[in-house]
């Protein structure tokens, strides 16, 4: 009986130590296999879409107390191989002022960026001078709502139609 106890003691000790490491979130990393997570994320090239003439505006309501109205153009919404959902958005103020922008949401990292802003007089885009990815903060109700709707399980949808359908049904 004593021989069995000495033989199982190291195995029992190893089990206890691995359970403790699992509870602390310290798992050993196996570097023998390459995964997609090992590669640094790289944004694909993107050209601004044509200025919208006949857009398919889908209203998004991030907060019922907002006086502005928010829209996404379903026709220009795209999903890149880099996991970014890109779209034209429109903000309409109660007094009729309209602001257009081309934006992207990086689903996995919870970030967004603006690619360009609309010049409604000349019907053209003005590209951003400093294109940087910014975190979607808690107070940014619109982009939080857009990410929840367009990024199922916080990853990029398989096709733009999925994101458009989710926007139309409200989530």
C-alpha positions in Angstrom: 0.0 0.0 0.0 2.8 2.4 0.8 4.4 1.8 -2.7 1.1 3.0 -4.4 1.1 6.2 -2.3 4.6 7.1 -3.2 3.9 6.5 -6.9 0.8 8.6 -7.0 2.1 11.5 -4.9 4.0 13.2 -7.7 1.0 12.9 -10.0 -1.3 14.3 -7.4 1.1 17.2 -6.7 1.4 18.0 -10.4 -2.4 18.0 -10.7 -2.8 20.4 -7.8 -0.2 22.8 -9.2 -1.8 22.8 -12.7 -5.2 23.4 -11.1 -3.7 26.4 -9.2 -2.1 27.7 -12.4 -5.4 27.3 -14.3 -7.2 29.2 -11.6 -4.7 32.1 -11.8 -4.9 32.1 -15.6 -1.3 31.2 -16.0 -1.3 28.4 -18.5 1.9 27.3 -20.3 2.1 28.5 -23.9 2.9 26.0 -26.5 5.1 27.8 -29.1 5.4 24.7 -31.3 2.4 25.7 -33.5 1.9 29.0 -35.3 -1.6 30.5 -34.9 -3.2 33.6 -36.5 -2.9 35.4 -33.1 0.9 35.2 -33.5 0.9 37.5 -36.5 0.6 41.2 -35.8 -2.7 42.7 -37.2 -2.3 44.6 -40.4 -4.9 46.8 -42.0 -5.7 46.2 -45.6 -5.7 48.9 -48.2 -9.0 50.7 -48.4 -10.3 53.3 -50.9 -13.1 55.7 -50.0 -16.4 54.8 -51.7 -18.2 57.1 -54.0 -20.1 60.0 -52.3 -23.7 58.6 -51.8 -26.4 59.8 -54.2 -28.9 57.0 -53.5 -28.0 55.6 -50.2 -29.8 52.9 -48.3 -30.0 54.6 -44.9 -30.6 52.3 -41.9 -31.4 54.2 -38.7 -29.5 53.2 -35.6 -30.8 54.4 -32.2 -28.1 54.1 -29.6 -30.0 56.1 -27.0 -33.7 57.0 -27.1 -32.9 60.4 -25.4 -30.7 61.5 -28.3 -32.1 64.5 -30.4 -29.7 63.6 -33.3 -30.6 60.8 -35.6 -28.0 58.3 -36.7 -27.8 56.2 -40.0 -25.6 53.7 -41.7 -25.6 53.2 -45.5 -26.4 49.5 -46.1 -25.2 49.8 -49.7 -21.6 50.8 -48.9 -21.2 48.6 -45.8 -18.3 46.2 -46.4 -16.3 43.6 -44.4 -12.6 43.4 -45.0 -10.3 40.4 -44.8 -8.7 42.3 -41.9 -11.8 42.0 -39.8 -12.9 45.6 -40.2 -16.5 46.6 -40.9 -16.4 49.8 -43.0 -19.5 52.0 -43.7 -20.8 55.5 -44.4 -22.6 57.0 -41.5 -24.9 60.0 -41.3 -25.7 62.2 -38.3 -28.8 64.3 -38.8 -29.4 67.1 -36.2 -33.0 68.3 -35.3 -32.5 71.5 -37.3 -31.6 69.5 -40.5 -27.8 69.7 -40.5 -26.3 66.5 -42.0 -22.8 65.2 -41.3 -21.4 62.3 -43.3 -18.3 60.2 -42.5 -16.7 57.0 -43.7 -15.7 54.9 -40.7 -14.5 51.5 -39.8 -14.9 49.3 -36.7 -12.3 46.7 -35.9 -14.6 44.1 -34.3 -12.0 42.1 -32.4 -10.1 44.9 -30.8 -13.1 47.2 -30.1 -11.6 50.1 -32.0 -12.8 52.5 -34.6 -11.4 55.1 -37.0 -12.6 57.7 -39.5 -11.4 57.5 -43.1 -13.0 60.6 -44.3 -15.7 63.3 -43.8 -18.3 64.5 -46.2 -18.2 67.8 -48.1 -21.9 68.2 -49.0 -21.4 71.3 -51.1 -18.9 69.6 -53.5 -20.3 66.1 -53.0 -16.9 64.6 -52.1 -14.9 63.1 -49.3 -12.1 64.9 -47.3 -9.7 62.3 -46.1 -8.6 62.3 -42.4 -5.3 63.9 -41.8 -4.3 61.6 -38.9 -5.8 58.2 -39.5 -5.5 56.5 -36.1 -7.5 53.7 -34.4 -9.2 54.8 -31.2 -10.8 52.6 -28.5 -14.6 52.6 -28.4 -15.1 54.2 -25.0 -18.0 53.5 -22.7 -19.5 56.9 -23.3 -19.5 56.4 -27.1 -23.0 55.0 -27.3 -23.3 55.1 -31.1 -20.1 53.1 -31.8 -20.8 50.7 -29.0 -24.3 50.0 -30.5 -22.8 49.7 -34.0 -20.2 47.1 -32.8 -22.9 45.1 -30.9 -25.1 45.0 -34.0 -22.5 44.5 -36.8 -19.9 42.3 -35.0 -21.5 39.1 -33.8 -19.6 37.7 -30.8 -17.3 40.7 -31.3 -15.8 39.3 -34.4 -16.3 40.4 -38.0 -19.4 39.0 -39.8 -18.8 36.6 -42.6 -20.5 38.8 -45.1 -21.8 42.4 -45.3 -25.4 41.1 -45.7 -25.2 39.7 -42.1 -24.3 43.1 -40.7 -27.0 44.9 -42.8 -29.6 42.4 -41.7 -28.6 42.8 -38.0 -28.8 46.6 -38.4 -32.3 46.3 -39.9 -33.7 44.1 -37.2 -32.1 46.2 -34.5 -29.6 43.8 -33.1 
